[in-house]
Amino acid sequence: MTILVPVKRVVDPYAKVKPLPDGSGFDTSGVKFEINPFDEIALEEAVRIKERDPSTIVIAITIASAEAEEQLRKALAIGADKAILVESRETYDSPGIANELLTVVNEIKPDLIIMGKQATDDDNNQAGQMLAAKLGWPQATFASRVELGSSSVKVTRETDTGEEVLEMPLPALITTDLRLNEPRYIALPGIIKARTKPLERRNPATAPQLKTRVTKIEPASGRSAGRKVATIQELVGALRERGALA
Amino acid sequence: MSRCLVVLFAPVEATAGAAFAQCLAMPFDLLALKGEVPTNLGAEKIFRTAFIENPPADGLAQGLRNVAQPYTHIASVSSMQAKDVMARLAGLLDCGMVTDAIAACSPTEFKRPVVAGSMIATVEVLSIPVVITFRPAGFGKPQTGGESKVEMLDWTMYSKAKRISTIARGGTRPDLTQAKVVVSGGRPLKDAATFESVIGGLADALGGAAGATRAAVDSGIAPNELQVGQTGKIVAPDLYIAAGISGSTQHMAGIKDRKIIVAINKDPDEPIFEAADLGIVADLYDAIPALRELIGK
């Protein structure tokens, strides 16, 4: 069984980031980068499957600039067998990422893809579903429990009203939600040991053709517009005005 | 010629769907997957299906693709189900997608929150069709009038994924991570019974979930699963009421994408007032009963 885990390098989700003064993006100077936390949950899940069945091969992949080697090394330390860096400095939207992943999936033919439901920087929640659609594979998004069989997988997924259980024939794609697991802590020896694991660099199959483009990043309004009200009546009035109370 | 299809995963989304399409100022149709919707919302056509329960995403998106073919914009109210299905539809159409639009500057330019709602991105749509999920708050109410033609869709749906079971949330309160309203309390709640009656009571009055700070959980006032924060649950409500909460970074990291934070605290210097949209300096034991009385619950 081969499990592919796409990961994304994102700004530390707990760092305070601000838009650049010209609005062209956000200021990442002095900010740490991490594996997208939802992708780390995906990696953890894949590695737990491998721990139960050692014949499992876990491959981590990212499409990013060379700096993302740091995140792939961590993925190897968590327990991936191999990492693939599709090296590109281009800007990708989710369809572009899905198309690039599609090329690799068609080549390495994994039985299962597990990835984060969304990245904590752009919060799009798109790439997994788009990839599953292009592959014609069934999908289970927002997974909170995964039970893998030899030819099918049973996934408990969170829904707007509760949970549901889907059974999917393999190959299939799963996106992870927070409750699926708690990723392990990786101590330094693990990261050092992982340096001997294979990390393959390759060029993108195609140049991305953007279908959407971010043209401006600005601070969220409202946060600074906070105000104190004097009475509960005024509070209820302000909430009704904003549609927050019936 | 631009034309919008709004996919309604539940009938209750009809008004918001029409409001969104009217903001784009283009002719639109509604597709009601379940149930019946009003015919005076300005849609030319209303498609209906006979689903009792929406099929899993793979089959549903495939069916939607056939209906969506003639449209330039295919939209739906943001929900977990919409994200599941609509992103797959975008994949099938090989088109771009805008998730969680909060405003439309034009039919090809939208604003949406990024980095957990701390910043707003303007997204330009470079190719048509485009799939959009939107948050209703930014699009007002629709003008009503006219009469839509209703057309039944006869779909035969095939999903590779099979739904084995559905589990509705236990208890009467919605799940914390999905609740539209969250009422949270801190250590000033004294004990478990007080927490339940004051915080739980307001949560019930608002149809919301109860949450707590780590300090409240650590001191046994609130159960562990109610903890909101960096090491607890991440919530994304429309309304977050923080009562007797100082507003530590650790706690605030658990509140993502919220629309409105209300702070109720005796101490006007607590950092929660910096993060809150609306704040009231008051003892929560006075403020919460007064609030419940005013909202008639």
Interface residues (C-beta under 8 A of the other chain):
Chain A: V11 P13 Y14 K16 V17 K18 P19 F26 D93 S94 P95 A98 T120 D121 D122 D123 N124 N125 Q126 G128 Q129 M130 L131 A132 A133 K134 W137 P138 Q139 A140 T141 F142 K154 E158 T159 D160 T161 G162 E163 E164 V165 L166 E167 M168 P169 A172 L178 L210 K211 T212 R213 V214 T215 K216 I217 E218 P219 A220 S221 G222 R223 A225 G226 R227 K228 V229 A230 T231 I232 Q233 L235 V236 A238 L239 R242 G243 A244 L245
Chain B: P56 A57 D58 A61 S79 M80 Q81 K83 D84 V85 A87 R88 L89 A90 G91 L92 D94 C95 G96 M97 V98 T99 D100 E109 P113 V114 V115 A116 G117 S118 M119 I120 A121 T122 V123 E124 V125 L126 S127 V130 A137 S159 K160 A161 K162 R163 I164 S165 T166 I167 A168 R169 D175 T177 Q178 L206 Q230 K233 I234 D238 L239 A253 D257 K259 I260 I261 V262 P268 F273 E274 A275 A276 D277 L278 G279 I280 V281 A282 A287 A290 L291 L294 I295
